[in-house]
Amino acid sequence: MELTIETFRQEIDAAMLSYDRHVVCVFKTPDDCLEAIERLMLKAIKAYENRVEGMRHGIALDKEITIMLSQNEGEAPLCGIYFNLHSPYSREDGGRNI
């Protein structure tokens, strides 16, 4: 089976619905997010197709998004799209009092 972005369109659409509904990101508009997901999906597919013997995953990420393709018993790999969330209120010093 040839893997393309369209192979994972259902997962991409679900991720974009979540992004529109729940994620506030000053760095990526929804259009920028979709472009980033599609770009990262191509990288994850390439990593998955070129993985070494015994490896089960293809991973691609940037500061805000991680995509993981995982080998399974079926023909197409499983796809996970994760938003790397953080709070602007977290302390750089690990939260200890100064």
MDAnalysis code that builds the backbone (N, CA, C; Angstrom):
import MDAnalysis as mda
import numpy as np

u = mda.Universe.empty(294, n_residues=98, atom_resindex=np.repeat(np.arange(98), 3), trajectory=True)
u.add_TopologyAttr("name", ["N", "CA", "C"] * 98)
u.add_TopologyAttr("resid", np.arange(1, 99))
u.add_TopologyAttr("resname", ["MET", "GLU", "LEU", "THR", "ILE", "GLU", "THR", "PHE", "ARG", "GLN", "GLU", "ILE", "ASP", "ALA", "ALA", "MET", "LEU", "SER", "TYR", "ASP", "ARG", "HIS", "VAL", "VAL", "CYS", "VAL", "PHE", "LYS", "THR", "PRO", "ASP", "ASP", "CYS", "LEU", "GLU", "ALA", "ILE", "GLU", "ARG", "LEU", "MET", "LEU", "LYS", "ALA", "ILE", "LYS", "ALA", "TYR", "GLU", "ASN", "ARG", "VAL", "GLU", "GLY", "MET", "ARG", "HIS", "GLY", "ILE", "ALA", "LEU", "ASP", "LYS", "GLU", "ILE", "THR", "ILE", "MET", "LEU", "SER", "GLN", "ASN", "GLU", "GLY", "GLU", "ALA", "PRO", "LEU", "CYS", "GLY", "ILE", "TYR", "PHE", "ASN", "LEU", "HIS", "SER", "PRO", "TYR", "SER", "ARG", "GLU", "ASP", "GLY", "GLY", "ARG", "ASN", "ILE"])
u.atoms.positions = np.array([
    [0.844, -1.185, 0.000],
    [0.000, 0.000, 0.000],
    [0.886, 1.244, 0.000],
    [0.607, 2.144, -0.924],
    [1.347, 3.406, -0.968],
    [0.741, 4.372, 0.046],
    [1.599, 4.938, 0.890],
    [1.141, 5.879, 1.911],
    [1.248, 7.304, 1.386],
    [0.159, 8.060, 1.534],
    [0.131, 9.469, 1.149],
    [-0.570, 10.249, 2.256],
    [-0.587, 11.556, 2.118],
    [-1.320, 12.391, 3.074],
    [-2.792, 11.981, 3.093],
    [-3.344, 11.662, 1.937],
    [-4.767, 11.303, 1.847],
    [-5.080, 9.998, 2.576],
    [-4.092, 9.120, 2.734],
    [-4.290, 7.892, 3.500],
    [-4.737, 8.217, 4.921],
    [-4.263, 9.354, 5.440],
    [-4.526, 9.739, 6.826],
    [-5.425, 10.976, 6.920],
    [-6.221, 11.235, 5.889],
    [-7.080, 12.426, 5.861],
    [-8.078, 12.428, 7.026],
    [-8.616, 11.279, 7.397],
    [-9.573, 11.215, 8.506],
    [-8.911, 11.665, 9.812],
    [-7.682, 11.221, 10.068],
    [-6.963, 11.619, 11.272],
    [-6.610, 13.105, 11.242],
    [-6.221, 13.609, 10.070],
    [-5.889, 15.031, 9.928],
    [-7.132, 15.884, 10.185],
    [-8.264, 15.488, 9.606],
    [-9.508, 16.243, 9.816],
    [-9.914, 16.249, 11.289],
    [-9.762, 15.110, 11.970],
    [-10.095, 15.038, 13.398],
    [-9.161, 15.928, 14.214],
    [-7.873, 15.946, 13.864],
    [-6.914, 16.802, 14.572],
    [-7.244, 18.276, 14.359],
    [-7.620, 18.652, 13.142],
    [-7.959, 20.049, 12.869],
    [-9.232, 20.467, 13.602],
    [-10.185, 19.565, 13.725],
    [-11.396, 19.859, 14.487],
    [-11.040, 20.116, 15.953],
    [-10.159, 19.296, 16.496],
    [-9.696, 19.499, 17.877],
    [-8.939, 20.812, 18.012],
    [-8.080, 21.105, 17.047],
    [-7.292, 22.341, 17.086],
    [-8.222, 23.552, 17.087],
    [-9.205, 23.546, 16.183],
    [-10.149, 24.669, 16.096],
    [-10.957, 24.836, 17.373],
    [-11.276, 23.725, 18.010],
    [-12.158, 23.768, 19.167],
    [-11.423, 24.020, 20.483],
    [-10.212, 23.477, 20.650],
    [-9.593, 23.455, 21.974],
    [-8.243, 24.151, 22.109],
    [-7.505, 24.305, 21.030],
    [-6.122, 24.772, 21.146],
    [-6.034, 26.261, 20.847],
    [-5.368, 26.986, 21.734],
    [-5.079, 28.400, 21.518],
    [-3.578, 28.492, 21.274],
    [-3.201, 28.916, 20.099],
    [-1.782, 28.991, 19.753],
    [-1.536, 30.306, 19.026],
    [-0.701, 31.146, 19.608],
    [-0.432, 32.433, 18.977],
    [0.539, 32.295, 17.813],
    [1.177, 31.138, 17.676],
    [2.172, 30.944, 16.626],
    [1.598, 30.367, 15.345],
    [0.449, 29.663, 15.421],
    [-0.102, 29.020, 14.235],
    [-1.597, 29.312, 14.108],
    [-1.965, 29.892, 12.985],
    [-3.385, 30.010, 12.658],
    [-3.869, 28.614, 12.249],
    [-5.174, 28.381, 12.157],
    [-5.645, 27.068, 11.688],
    [-5.078, 26.687, 10.314],
    [-4.948, 27.652, 9.407],
    [-4.364, 27.350, 8.093],
    [-2.898, 26.958, 8.219],
    [-2.148, 27.677, 9.072],
    [-0.745, 27.335, 9.310],
    [-0.628, 25.955, 9.945],
    [-1.556, 25.636, 10.834],
    [-1.557, 24.332, 11.496],
    [-1.778, 23.215, 10.479],
    [-2.731, 23.391, 9.591],
    [-2.998, 22.385, 8.564],
    [-1.776, 22.184, 7.674],
    [-1.135, 23.274, 7.272],
    [0.084, 23.173, 6.462],
    [1.170, 22.422, 7.215],
    [1.330, 22.728, 8.505],
    [2.349, 22.063, 9.322],
    [2.042, 20.572, 9.460],
    [0.779, 20.226, 9.689],
    [0.407, 18.814, 9.820],
    [0.686, 18.071, 8.520],
    [0.336, 18.660, 7.387],
    [0.580, 17.995, 6.104],
    [2.074, 17.853, 5.826],
    [2.855, 18.870, 6.156],
    [4.310, 18.803, 5.978],
    [4.907, 17.723, 6.881],
    [4.479, 17.708, 8.140],
    [4.986, 16.709, 9.078],
    [4.519, 15.303, 8.708],
    [3.315, 15.187, 8.153],
    [2.823, 13.872, 7.736],
    [3.723, 13.290, 6.653],
    [4.148, 14.123, 5.699],
    [5.074, 13.648, 4.666],
    [6.383, 13.171, 5.282],
    [6.897, 13.911, 6.265],
    [8.129, 13.504, 6.948],
    [7.929, 12.203, 7.719],
    [6.782, 12.059, 8.391],
    [6.505, 10.836, 9.154],
    [6.375, 9.631, 8.218],
    [5.732, 9.822, 7.071],
    [5.612, 8.741, 6.087],
    [6.994, 8.326, 5.603],
    [7.839, 9.300, 5.291],
    [9.199, 8.997, 4.830],
    [9.973, 8.248, 5.915],
    [9.865, 8.710, 7.166],
    [10.553, 8.040, 8.277],
    [10.018, 6.620, 8.461],
    [8.710, 6.441, 8.327],
    [8.092, 5.119, 8.479],
    [8.552, 4.176, 7.366],
    [8.555, 4.650, 6.145],
    [8.936, 3.803, 5.013],
    [10.424, 3.470, 5.008],
    [11.254, 4.315, 5.611],
    [12.705, 4.099, 5.622],
    [13.224, 3.637, 6.982],
    [12.328, 3.153, 7.851],
    [12.769, 2.725, 9.178],
    [13.632, 1.472, 9.073],
    [14.492, 1.293, 10.052],
    [15.415, 0.162, 10.074],
    [14.662, -1.103, 10.505],
    [15.187, -2.241, 10.132],
    [14.611, -3.530, 10.525],
    [14.407, -3.579, 12.039],
    [13.228, -3.970, 12.456],
    [12.929, -4.072, 13.883],
    [12.281, -2.827, 14.475],
    [12.338, -1.716, 13.784],
    [11.694, -0.492, 14.272],
    [10.240, -0.489, 13.804],
    [9.359, 0.074, 14.632],
    [7.928, 0.006, 14.336],
    [7.288, 1.370, 14.076],
    [8.053, 2.457, 14.195],
    [7.444, 3.785, 14.142],
    [8.142, 4.702, 13.137],
    [7.381, 5.672, 12.650],
    [7.901, 6.806, 11.900],
    [7.393, 8.052, 12.601],
    [8.292, 8.931, 13.007],
    [7.911, 10.090, 13.821],
    [8.407, 11.372, 13.156],
    [7.575, 12.417, 13.210],
    [7.961, 13.757, 12.761],
    [7.365, 14.749, 13.744],
    [8.112, 15.820, 14.044],
    [7.603, 16.787, 15.015],
    [8.186, 18.164, 14.789],
    [7.467, 19.148, 15.312],
    [7.985, 20.502, 15.451],
    [7.670, 20.929, 16.882],
    [7.779, 22.215, 17.194],
    [7.565, 22.650, 18.577],
    [6.135, 22.439, 19.057],
    [5.165, 22.468, 18.171],
    [3.768, 22.384, 18.583],
    [3.067, 21.072, 18.237],
    [3.589, 20.297, 17.280],
    [2.877, 19.116, 16.775],
    [3.826, 17.924, 16.681],
    [3.330, 16.745, 17.055],
    [4.054, 15.485, 16.868],
    [3.138, 14.533, 16.110],
    [3.684, 13.877, 15.079],
    [2.943, 12.860, 14.338],
    [3.713, 11.556, 14.439],
    [2.997, 10.482, 14.802],
    [3.616, 9.169, 14.929],
    [2.818, 8.156, 14.112],
    [3.507, 7.462, 13.218],
    [2.921, 6.353, 12.473],
    [3.485, 5.073, 13.070],
    [2.607, 4.135, 13.438],
    [3.025, 2.911, 14.117],
    [2.561, 1.681, 13.351],
    [3.491, 0.760, 13.143],
    [3.186, -0.493, 12.470],
    [2.165, -1.277, 13.287],
    [1.219, -1.903, 12.601],
    [0.251, -2.779, 13.267],
    [0.002, -3.987, 12.384],
    [-0.974, -4.791, 12.742],
    [-1.261, -6.012, 11.987],
    [-1.970, -5.727, 10.665],
    [-2.598, -4.572, 10.534],
    [-3.305, -4.218, 9.309],
    [-2.356, -3.733, 8.225],
    [-2.941, -3.354, 7.100],
    [-2.133, -2.905, 5.963],
    [-1.552, -1.506, 6.186],
    [-2.386, -0.587, 6.660],
    [-1.924, 0.792, 6.898],
    [-1.485, 0.939, 8.356],
    [-0.480, 1.783, 8.603],
    [-0.055, 2.002, 9.990],
    [-1.082, 2.826, 10.768],
    [-1.026, 2.704, 12.087],
    [-1.836, 3.564, 12.946],
    [-1.233, 4.957, 12.925],
    [-2.056, 5.976, 13.085],
    [-1.588, 7.359, 13.032],
    [-2.033, 8.099, 14.281],
    [-1.085, 8.743, 14.953],
    [-1.400, 9.599, 16.092],
    [-0.894, 11.002, 15.819],
    [-1.754, 11.992, 16.010],
    [-1.371, 13.397, 15.856],
    [-1.557, 14.051, 17.211],
    [-0.477, 14.582, 17.763],
    [-0.487, 15.132, 19.116],
    [-0.112, 16.607, 19.087],
    [-0.793, 17.395, 19.901],
    [-0.436, 18.798, 20.071],
    [0.406, 18.911, 21.334],
    [1.613, 19.454, 21.195],
    [2.537, 19.608, 22.316],
    [2.167, 20.892, 23.047],
    [1.305, 20.757, 24.021],
    [0.762, 21.925, 24.703],
    [1.661, 22.360, 25.851],
    [1.670, 23.644, 26.084],
    [2.377, 24.196, 27.236],
    [1.641, 25.455, 27.671],
    [1.931, 25.873, 28.866],
    [1.280, 27.056, 29.413],
    [2.251, 28.223, 29.417],
    [1.785, 29.399, 29.040],
    [2.660, 30.571, 29.122],
    [2.918, 30.971, 30.568],
    [2.206, 30.347, 31.496],
    [2.350, 30.682, 32.906],
    [3.335, 29.774, 33.632],
    [3.908, 28.779, 32.951],
    [4.874, 27.911, 33.622],
    [6.165, 28.674, 33.872],
    [6.840, 28.299, 34.933],
    [8.071, 28.996, 35.296],
    [9.272, 28.362, 34.621],
    [10.175, 29.175, 34.158],
    [11.388, 28.695, 33.509],
    [12.317, 28.004, 34.506],
    [12.225, 28.393, 35.772],
    [13.155, 27.867, 36.778],
    [12.634, 26.585, 37.434],
    [11.651, 25.936, 36.836],
    [11.141, 24.689, 37.377],
    [10.127, 24.864, 38.485],
    [9.697, 26.064, 38.755],
    [8.648, 26.299, 39.725],
    [9.124, 26.534, 41.147],
    [10.417, 26.592, 41.372],
    [10.867, 26.823, 42.757],
    [10.820, 28.309, 43.074],
    [10.626, 28.617, 44.335],
    [10.568, 30.017, 44.768],
    [11.964, 30.614, 44.796],
    [12.047, 31.845, 44.358],
    [13.352, 32.530, 44.352],
    [13.353, 33.582, 45.425],
])
